[in-house]
Amino acid sequence: MAIIGIDLGTTNSLAAVWKEDKSVLIPNVFGEYLTPSVVHIDQNGEIIVGKIAKEKLITEPENTMASFKRDMGTDKVYTLRNREFTPTDLSSFVLRKLKEDAEQYLQEEIEEAIISVPAYFNDNQRSATKLAGRLAGLKVERIINEPSAAALYTQMQNKQEECRYLVVDFGGGTLDISVVDIFDDVIEIVAVAGDNHLGGDDFDTLLMETFIEKNRLEIKKLTKQERQSIRKEAERAKIAFSKEKEVQMNAFIGGMERTLSITEKEFINLGKDLFIRMQEPIDKALQDSQFSLEEIDEVIMVGGSSHMPSVVNYVHYILKKEPKISANPDEVVALGVGTYAGIKERFEAVKDILITDICPFTLGVGIVDEYSDELKMSPVIERNSTLPVSREQMFNTIMPGQTRVKIFICQGEHRYVKDNTVLGIMEFNVPCSKDSIQYILVRFTYDINGILVVDAKICSTGEIINKCIVGKNTTMNEEEITARVKELEELKLHPRKRDKNRLILAKIERIFEENVGEIRKFADYLIDYYNAVLDTQDAKRIAWVNHRMEYILELFETEPANRVIFEVRKYMHDEGMVE
Ligand code: AMP
């Protein structure tokens, strides 16, 4: 039974599998590899994931959710159609969809997956990702860091015996930098650094804010739909800068068409703070790796935002080395996870590859500081330690007679606990001894998946208290998992075979909502026309019309809508779609 590799992205998700001596991407129902990580619950209570759901983000934002990966491992709850979902639940729907696509593609049942996560994901986020897999009916034994997956695939392509890479993985929501040292079949991740809150989506936000400001609009007065339309336009404009020097944004707000023309120079100036923020993790990764820039052989850029020429130019500028942009920057991580699946299955071509990963952040214990009231962080596992790693440290109670101990388990590089992330708190009793303090041996074990287990041994009694560090909604016992799986199973994935029709309808509905006047009337006509065709239930006719509708919608996507109507009417007439 095949193991699939999944890149569960903030914006898009992909699946890959090791097949015929290589990692191959798994197509979805539309024959595409990228499935938008967007979930919609329709009026029948069916789950719609991907492209159709992305359309619904504009027409039915109240029943649709995107970018939930940003909240993984938190207690956030979203309400869609009066039902509550955690980010883990929503991620499990995306995984369910990818599993279904893989089963269709491979014609076999899939039970196991390896999932990639940003290197900077903490324990809560990693455990939540594993749990999402369980909820989707997948066994997830391994979690792999996205930059490590990217490095693995890059090395498989380059086949260098000895090489040192700096991998810049710039996605929708995160920037991950890793320094990778290759020697024979050993791929060693030497250092990683990143910014969990910096990505291509921030450029969309900037363009969106500028559009709102220049058109003298008030964000508070915009409807959810209007906001989504502007955001979609902003992303389109950002992507257009790959080819054009000046881009126009258009959106109908309050029934009026608003526009903004912006040049590439203005766009770069607008994003200058974001560019500058890229430098810090790059410097940190290099410094931690103890390699100089001259010792780096190649700079590799992956992730969707590597498509932006301005980003590539900036990386070139700060590293003084021309980055290599992978031919498929959005696919590299997934292909790497697919390769990892091949390694796990011990396929001959990859069975000797050894990839060593590291812990990207420092893990420690909060201790009372003699000189201030603040809890200080005492590091137990230093950042960039090779995994798996297990370290112990002795701590003691503050005073004789103390009977209760509270251990703050923290992650981060700051001196004080308040500035770091508290992953969990262990609280337990210690024997009361009036004239001596108690010693507690704390052991941190960080496994290859980046999941932390903490044990505390009370030295005087030998009692061991242990805790797997997981956040509130990522902790579920077997019974709770089974119950949640059952609850979520009530919600069925929208039937695959109706996906194509559904996407066409969703796109026309979006055009209807986004526009006014003639275009809206025309979209209204198209919706009625298409629904009538669907009502015939004549598969041949539906397929024939689908083909033509796809062409029409393509015109709407690429040309300004008002110019399209004339063309479309003519096309429909010529094709015999209307009298
Ligand atoms: P990822 O998280 O790697 O899937 O990357 C998603 C990000 O890449 C989103 O912010 C997209 O808007 C951005 N992106 C994808 N394609 C392009 C492109 N051709 N030009 C600029 N940005 C892009």
Residues whose N, C-alpha, C, O or C-beta is under 5 A from the ligand:
A	BS01	AMP	G9 T10 T11 N12 F170 G171 G172 G173 G200 D201 E235 K238 I239 S242 G303 G304 S305 H307 M308
